[in-house]
Structure formats: C-alpha cells, structure tokens
C-alpha cells in the first residue's frame, strides 16, 4: 500500500473481531520496525510489553477509557482488542522521555499493523498503576501508552471539519466519523505567498 493510502486507513479503531487473533511473531515484526525510527539523543529508552492472551487482555481492557468525545460509548469484552502493546519508559535509562519518541514509535506500530491488515488505537486514558500491576513489570519500567490491536469491526470515515467542530462521532454503532482540517487550514503561507 502506498504511504498516503496507508495513512488514510490507519485510524483509531475501538471495536474488534474478538476471534481474529494476532500472532506474537507478527507483533514482534511491528515492534521491530520501531528500531529504525528516530529517537531524541538516540537514547532508545522505550521498551515494549505485549499481551495476546485473555488472561492479561481482559484485565487490561477494563482499565481503559475508550473515547473522550463519546461518553456513552464503550466496547464490550466480545468486541475488545485481541492484542495490546504497552509502550514502556525505562527509568534506568532516563527520567524524562521526549513525547516525540512515543509518538513516532506508536505511529510506526499502527502503520505496520495497518499494512498487515489489522487496526489499532493509541491509548493514554487508562489506569496506569493497575496496568503496570497486570503486566507485572519490573520497577524501572513504567507504562506510558497502550496500543490496542485487532481486526476492526467498524468503518472509520475521514471528512471535512465544519464550523470548526473537530469532535469525532458515530452515525451508527460501527460507523465512526473523523473530521480533519483541510490543507489550506493547516498550511500557512509565508511572506504573503501561497
């Protein structure tokens, strides 16, 4: 898939086919791709923990807040992700990680998953301490973000922003709409030139 098409298909999915499992080998390929991504000061202080089993997936699922603009929306356990990748900060290597490193790695994983026919959602709204406990992590590792992964059971449609309203919404239980600003709104001309 060409990069622009890959980016268009890499959306935040929250409903998944619970029967479509993802192998650890495939997840490892997606994580492997992050090794080639830039890292501030080349610190490479991010680590990754994966979950592909219900014994950890189900407890993690219950710690997540799924959609800030949709307060009544919550997937059921039967629509939950079949894998999670926890992005970890190794506190033995640094006390502060540039947020750009987290974003680059998360996007790299999502694009890799999309290219393999899966989808995901980068999540920061979850009970961090409880997820650390569920994953039984060493003290030096701290969960920064989660990436939920699976075969999407929903369609995500990009559309134009109207009246400056950027809130995503659903027109049906499985149809998700994501307003995006136009190129002319985000590209600022310099010196009065287009």
RODRENTI-73088 format. One record per residue (C-alpha): residue number from 1; x negated, y, z. Coordinates in steps of 0.1 Angstrom, whole numbers, padded with zeros to 4 digits. Layout:
N
+-----+-------+-------+-------+
:   i :     u :     v :     w :
+-----+-------+-------+-------+
: NUM :     X :     Y :     Z :
...
+-----+-------+-------+-------+
//
This chain:
194
+-----+-------+-------+-------+
:   i :     u :     v :     w :
+-----+-------+-------+-------+
:   1 :  0000 :  0000 :  0000 :
:   2 : -0013 :  0035 : -0008 :
:   3 : -0021 :  0057 :  0022 :
:   4 :  0008 :  0081 :  0017 :
:   5 :  0033 :  0053 :  0014 :
:   6 :  0017 :  0036 :  0045 :
:   7 :  0021 :  0068 :  0065 :
:   8 :  0057 :  0072 :  0054 :
:   9 :  0065 :  0036 :  0066 :
:  10 :  0046 :  0039 :  0098 :
:  11 :  0074 :  0052 :  0120 :
:  12 :  0082 :  0048 :  0157 :
:  13 :  0103 :  0017 :  0159 :
:  14 :  0122 :  0007 :  0191 :
:  15 :  0143 : -0023 :  0180 :
:  16 :  0125 : -0056 :  0170 :
:  17 :  0133 : -0091 :  0159 :
:  18 :  0125 : -0109 :  0191 :
:  19 :  0119 : -0142 :  0172 :
:  20 :  0092 : -0128 :  0149 :
:  21 :  0061 : -0135 :  0169 :
:  22 :  0027 : -0119 :  0162 :
:  23 : -0005 : -0140 :  0165 :
:  24 : -0033 : -0129 :  0187 :
:  25 : -0056 : -0132 :  0156 :
:  26 : -0036 : -0106 :  0138 :
:  27 : -0035 : -0082 :  0167 :
:  28 : -0073 : -0087 :  0170 :
:  29 : -0076 : -0076 :  0134 :
:  30 : -0057 : -0044 :  0142 :
:  31 : -0078 : -0037 :  0172 :
:  32 : -0110 : -0045 :  0152 :
:  33 : -0100 : -0016 :  0129 :
:  34 : -0104 :  0009 :  0158 :
:  35 : -0141 :  0001 :  0160 :
:  36 : -0146 :  0020 :  0128 :
:  37 : -0127 :  0051 :  0139 :
:  38 : -0144 :  0083 :  0151 :
:  39 : -0150 :  0087 :  0188 :
:  40 : -0159 :  0120 :  0205 :
:  41 : -0195 :  0119 :  0215 :
:  42 : -0194 :  0083 :  0201 :
:  43 : -0185 :  0073 :  0237 :
:  44 : -0162 :  0045 :  0227 :
:  45 : -0147 :  0044 :  0262 :
:  46 : -0114 :  0029 :  0251 :
:  47 : -0106 : -0008 :  0257 :
:  48 : -0075 : -0028 :  0248 :
:  49 : -0055 : -0054 :  0266 :
:  50 : -0029 : -0074 :  0246 :
:  51 :  0003 : -0092 :  0256 :
:  52 :  0020 : -0117 :  0233 :
:  53 :  0038 : -0138 :  0259 :
:  54 :  0072 : -0133 :  0275 :
:  55 :  0056 : -0137 :  0310 :
:  56 :  0039 : -0103 :  0305 :
:  57 :  0060 : -0088 :  0277 :
:  58 :  0093 : -0089 :  0296 :
:  59 :  0080 : -0071 :  0328 :
:  60 :  0062 : -0045 :  0306 :
:  61 :  0095 : -0039 :  0287 :
:  62 :  0113 : -0030 :  0320 :
:  63 :  0087 : -0003 :  0328 :
:  64 :  0092 :  0017 :  0295 :
:  65 :  0114 :  0048 :  0289 :
:  66 :  0122 :  0044 :  0252 :
:  67 :  0135 :  0076 :  0235 :
:  68 :  0134 :  0110 :  0252 :
:  69 :  0159 :  0127 :  0228 :
:  70 :  0183 :  0097 :  0231 :
:  71 :  0191 :  0094 :  0269 :
:  72 :  0217 :  0067 :  0263 :
:  73 :  0195 :  0046 :  0241 :
:  74 :  0178 :  0016 :  0254 :
:  75 :  0169 : -0016 :  0235 :
:  76 :  0179 : -0049 :  0251 :
:  77 :  0154 : -0076 :  0260 :
:  78 :  0166 : -0096 :  0230 :
:  79 :  0156 : -0066 :  0208 :
:  80 :  0123 : -0060 :  0225 :
:  81 :  0088 : -0060 :  0211 :
:  82 :  0070 : -0093 :  0207 :
:  83 :  0036 : -0078 :  0215 :
:  84 :  0021 : -0049 :  0234 :
:  85 : -0013 : -0034 :  0232 :
:  86 : -0024 : -0014 :  0262 :
:  87 : -0049 :  0013 :  0254 :
:  88 : -0072 :  0015 :  0284 :
:  89 : -0097 :  0040 :  0296 :
:  90 : -0129 :  0025 :  0311 :
:  91 : -0136 :  0047 :  0341 :
:  92 : -0171 :  0032 :  0344 :
:  93 : -0179 :  0050 :  0311 :
:  94 : -0161 :  0083 :  0316 :
:  95 : -0137 :  0101 :  0339 :
:  96 : -0121 :  0121 :  0311 :
:  97 : -0114 :  0108 :  0276 :
:  98 : -0107 :  0132 :  0248 :
:  99 : -0070 :  0127 :  0238 :
: 100 : -0080 :  0128 :  0202 :
: 101 : -0097 :  0094 :  0207 :
: 102 : -0065 :  0079 :  0220 :
: 103 : -0045 :  0093 :  0190 :
: 104 : -0070 :  0081 :  0164 :
: 105 : -0070 :  0046 :  0179 :
: 106 : -0032 :  0044 :  0183 :
: 107 : -0026 :  0056 :  0147 :
: 108 : -0052 :  0032 :  0134 :
: 109 : -0034 :  0003 :  0151 :
: 110 :  0000 :  0014 :  0139 :
: 111 : -0012 :  0018 :  0103 :
: 112 : -0028 : -0016 :  0104 :
: 113 :  0004 : -0031 :  0118 :
: 114 :  0025 : -0014 :  0091 :
: 115 :  0001 : -0026 :  0064 :
: 116 :  0007 : -0062 :  0077 :
: 117 :  0045 : -0058 :  0075 :
: 118 :  0051 : -0050 :  0112 :
: 119 :  0060 : -0018 :  0131 :
: 120 :  0054 : -0002 :  0164 :
: 121 :  0058 :  0026 :  0188 :
: 122 :  0032 :  0045 :  0207 :
: 123 :  0044 :  0050 :  0243 :
: 124 :  0033 :  0073 :  0271 :
: 125 :  0065 :  0073 :  0291 :
: 126 :  0062 :  0042 :  0313 :
: 127 :  0054 :  0034 :  0349 :
: 128 :  0016 :  0034 :  0346 :
: 129 :  0008 :  0019 :  0380 :
: 130 :  0032 : -0010 :  0376 :
: 131 :  0019 : -0018 :  0341 :
: 132 : -0017 : -0018 :  0355 :
: 133 : -0005 : -0044 :  0381 :
: 134 :  0014 : -0065 :  0355 :
: 135 : -0018 : -0067 :  0334 :
: 136 : -0039 : -0074 :  0365 :
: 137 : -0066 : -0051 :  0353 :
: 138 : -0100 : -0045 :  0369 :
: 139 : -0101 : -0013 :  0390 :
: 140 : -0123 :  0005 :  0364 :
: 141 : -0096 :  0001 :  0336 :
: 142 : -0066 :  0023 :  0335 :
: 143 : -0037 :  0021 :  0311 :
: 144 : -0033 :  0054 :  0291 :
: 145 : -0008 :  0044 :  0265 :
: 146 :  0012 :  0013 :  0253 :
: 147 :  0019 :  0003 :  0217 :
: 148 :  0050 : -0018 :  0213 :
: 149 :  0048 : -0041 :  0182 :
: 150 :  0071 : -0064 :  0162 :
: 151 :  0092 : -0068 :  0131 :
: 152 :  0115 : -0038 :  0131 :
: 153 :  0153 : -0043 :  0132 :
: 154 :  0160 : -0007 :  0123 :
: 155 :  0156 :  0017 :  0095 :
: 156 :  0138 :  0050 :  0101 :
: 157 :  0145 :  0077 :  0076 :
: 158 :  0125 :  0109 :  0073 :
: 159 :  0145 :  0141 :  0065 :
: 160 :  0141 :  0178 :  0064 :
: 161 :  0143 :  0200 :  0095 :
: 162 :  0175 :  0221 :  0096 :
: 163 :  0178 :  0252 :  0118 :
: 164 :  0145 :  0244 :  0135 :
: 165 :  0160 :  0212 :  0151 :
: 166 :  0133 :  0186 :  0153 :
: 167 :  0151 :  0161 :  0176 :
: 168 :  0154 :  0126 :  0161 :
: 169 :  0188 :  0110 :  0163 :
: 170 :  0207 :  0079 :  0153 :
: 171 :  0236 :  0077 :  0128 :
: 172 :  0242 :  0041 :  0137 :
: 173 :  0227 :  0016 :  0162 :
: 174 :  0200 :  0007 :  0136 :
: 175 :  0196 :  0039 :  0116 :
: 176 :  0171 :  0063 :  0130 :
: 177 :  0166 :  0098 :  0115 :
: 178 :  0133 :  0118 :  0120 :
: 179 :  0133 :  0154 :  0109 :
: 180 :  0100 :  0166 :  0096 :
: 181 :  0089 :  0202 :  0088 :
: 182 :  0082 :  0210 :  0051 :
: 183 :  0047 :  0216 :  0038 :
: 184 :  0055 :  0253 :  0033 :
: 185 :  0063 :  0255 :  0071 :
: 186 :  0031 :  0238 :  0083 :
: 187 :  0006 :  0251 :  0057 :
: 188 : -0004 :  0287 :  0065 :
: 189 : -0017 :  0308 :  0036 :
: 190 : -0049 :  0328 :  0043 :
: 191 : -0056 :  0363 :  0031 :
: 192 : -0021 :  0365 :  0016 :
: 193 : -0028 :  0337 : -0009 :
: 194 : -0008 :  0305 : -0013 :
+-----+-------+-------+-------+
//
